[in-house]
Amino acid sequence: MARLDVNRSGEMEVFVRVVDLGGFSAAARHFAMTPSAVSKLVSRLEARLNARLVNRSTRKLQLTPEGCRYYEHGVRVLANLDEAESAAALGDSPSGRVRVSCNIPFGRHILLPVLPDFMALYPNVSLDLSLTDSVVDLLEDRTDVAVRAGPLKSSALMARKLGTVKMHIVAAPGYLDRIGMPRHPDDLQNHNLLGPNYVRATGGWPFVDGGVNLTIKPAGSIQASDGEALRELALAGAGLARLADFQAREDFARGALMPVLEAFTATDSEEVHAVFLGQGGHMPARVRVFLDFLAARCRVG
């Protein structure tokens, strides 16, 4: 049982501030303490945890692996404490910052257009939004929610399904006029297939030919870091790309892109999930309302 005379949250706050500010002296100025007092507090924390958190043999502040883990968890604990205090002051109104990572196509076409509605509903919640098609480590990057497309890997993360989106192989009419319309997946060997330069769980473009599953790896002359870059390349006539329906829908309507090989891609789809940390059964209100908003306003398929 923890002793009542140990101010664990106070020790944690000082340690986190030492790391954030890069040293004992800077943290001492922040808390109006002496550097010696801050150093002793951290030493007392290490003794209580029976773990070295900081290496003191170098001029630059250097965390041990135990110190890194304590810092990462400490940041989350203090954020939840801030939220609890804000909730007590503001009643049931969610408040605080939600860090969100979202793949670029979903972010640009689905999420960004409706975020003003979320901010109107929850004015005390702020969003820290990162659009990237790279898969982030939620704990390491201190991310609350990540929107991911494709199969989910087995992990300790929780997931909320946002829908299933149809995928299309697309090309600009000008490109098809120059190179020709592919009639069968075998024809793709004569085409420039635009693909990602990051690893994807699907591994290639899936087709079904007479009940037989085929996978063709896009190995064209250009690879790109995100799905929107591939869309722009397809629009420019650089080659064929595989895009989500919500990416290409408006381009189809205005004739800027055309779907190809639809008879062989009828079952090609990807699930979209919002993933988040389980947090031991506790979910901050700010995260819960954002997940609820995603489920209500950002469904696909």
N, C-alpha and C positions, 0 to 999 in steps of 0.2 A: 504494500500500500504506500502511495506517495505521502511524504511528510508535508503537513500543511504549511510549514515555514519555508518550503522550497518554492520559489516563484519560477516555475518551469516556463511559463509563457514569456516572462521577462527575460530569462536567460536565452531563450530561443530567439526573441526579437533582437537582442544585442548581437548574438552570433550571426544572424542573417544580415544585419546591418554592417557588421565587420566585413562580410564577404561582398556585399553589394558595393561598399565604399572602398574596398581594397586594402583595408588595414585597420589596426587598433586605434591609431591617432585620429583618423578621419571619423571613425565611429564614436570616439570619445568626444570630439567636438560636437557631433550631432546630438549626443545625449547629455552634454554639459558635464562630462565626467573626465577623470584623468586617464591617460593611456594605461597607467599601472592598474587602475581599478577595472578597466575593461579586460586587460590581460588576465587579471586574477579571476574575474567572473568566468571567462572562457576556460581557464584551468580548473575551476571548481566544477563547471559543466562536464569537462572531460573526466574528472575524477568520479563524478556521479554516474556517468555512462560507462565508465571503465573502458574508454576508447579515446585514442588520440584523434582529434579533429583537424588540427592545423600543424604543419611542419614549421618549426620556428628556426630552422638552421639556414634559411635563405632570406635574402633581403625582401624578395617579393612574396606576398601572401600565397601560400600553397596548401590546398586542401588535401587531406588523405582521402582514400576511397570512402571511409566511414564518414568523414566530414562532408563529402559530396552528397551522400545519401541523406544525412541529417539536414543539410541545407535544402535539398529538393523537397523533402517532406515538410520542413519548417515553413517554407514559403507558402505551401498549400494550407497548413494549419493556421497560419497568421491571416491568410486571406479569408478563411472560413470564420475566424474570430471577428475580423472586421465586418463581415457580412452579418454575423449574429448581432453585433452591436448596432449596426445600421438598421436591421430588422426590428430591433427593440425600439429604436427611435422613430422609425417610419411606419410601424405597424406591420401589415402583411405584404407591403410593396417590395418586390424583389429589387435588389440593388447590387452593385459591384460590377467587375469586369469579367467578360466571358471571352476566352481566347479560342478562336475558331480557325481551323485549317480546312480548306475546301479545294477540291480539284478545279482547275481553271474553267473548263466548259460549264460545269454545273454552277459555279459561282457567277460567271458573266451572264448566263442565259436564265437561270432560275432564281438564285439567291439575291443578287444585288438589286434587281428591280423591286423586291418586296421588303428590303430592309428598312426603308422609311416607315412602313407600317409597324414593324416591330418596335422601332424607337418611339413611335407615337404611343404604343400600348405600354411600354416599359421605359419611361424617361429616365429612371434611376439606374438602368443597366447600360453599360458601355461595352462595345465590341472591339476586340483586337483581331482583325481579320487578315489571314494570310492565304493568298491564292497560289497554289502550287500543285503540280501533278506528281510530285515526289511524295512518298509515304513517310510521314513524320512519326517519331516516337513520342506519344502523348506525354509520358512522364518526363522524359528528358527535355522536351521542348516546353513543358508546362502548358500544354494545350488541353482545353476542356472538352472540345467537340471537334471531330474530323469527319468530313463527308468524303466517302470513298466509293468508287465504282468498281465493279468486278467481284469475283469470288473473295470471300473473307478468309484469311488464314486463321487457323485455330490459335486463340490467344486468351488472355485474361480480360480482354476488353468486352464491354457490353455493346450491343448494337441495336439500332432501331431502323427497320427497313422503311425507305422512302419510296420504293416502287421498283418496277422493272422497265427498262427503256429499250426500245427496238434500235438495233444498230444497222447502218447502211454502208455499202461501198459506194462512193460518190466520185464524180468528176465534173469538170466544167465542160460545157458544150464545145468550146473551142478546142480543148484538149482531145475530145472524142472525134471531132472533125479531122484533126491532124493524124491521130494514131489509130482510130477505129474503135467501134463499140465491141467490147468483149462479150461473147455469147456463152462462154463456158469458163469455169475457173482455170482450165488449162491455158486459155488465151492470155492469162495474166502474165505469163512469161515474156510477153512482148510489150508489157506496159511498165511504167515507172510507179512502183508502189511506195507511197510515203508512209513512214512508220515512226514510232517513238524511239528516242535514244535512251530510254529508261526501261527497266525490266517490268514486264506486265505478266500477271498470272495466266492470262489467256495464251500467251506465247505466239500468237499469230491470228490470221483471219480465218474464222471457221465457216465451212460450207457443207451443205448436204447434197449429194448427187446420187439420186436413186436409192436413198436410204443409207448410203455410205458417207461417213463423216470424213471431211478433208480439212486440213489446216495448212494454210500457205503463209509463210513468214514474209512480211513486207521488207524486202531488201533492195530498195530503190536507191537513187542517187542522193536523196536528202532524208535525213532523220531530224526530228525536232523534239524539243523538251516538253511540249504540252499539246493537248488536243486542239486548242484554238489556233496555234501556229500551223498545225496540219490542215485545219479548215482554210486558213488564209492561203496556204500554198495550193490547195485544191482549187480555190476560187481564182487564183492567178494562172491556173492551167499547167501547174508543174507536174501533175500526176493524179493518181487515184488515192483516196484516203478512206479510212473507216471512221465514221462519225456517229454520234448519238442522234436520235431523231430530233431532240429538242435543239441540237446545234444546227441541223441542216434544214429544218422545216421551213423557215422563212426564205432560205436560198432556193429551195425547191419551188416555192410559190412564185418567186420572181424570175425563175428560169436561170439563175446564176449557177446552180448545180443540178446534176441529174443522178438519180440512183441507177446503179447497174447491177446485173446478176441477181436481181431480186428473187427469182425463182429458186436460187441456191442459198439464199440468206434468210428465208422466211422465219427460221427459228433462232436467228442470231440476236441475242439480247444480253443485257448486263443488269445485274441488280445494283441498286444504289442504297447505301446505308449511312446513317449517322452513327459513328462509334464514339465511345466515351469510357472513362474509367469507372469501375464499379464503386469505388470510394467506400468499401466496407458497408454497403447498404445505404450510405448517406449521400444524398445529392443536393448540393446547394440550390436554393430556389432560383437563382439567376440562370443556372444551367438547365434546370427542369423546364422553365418557361421557354427557353430558347429551343430545346428539343421539341416541346409541344408545338411551338410555332412552325418549326421545320416540317413536322408531321402534318400540320393542317394546311400550310401554304406552299410547301415546296415538294409536293408529291409529283412523281413522274410516271409515265406509262399510262 
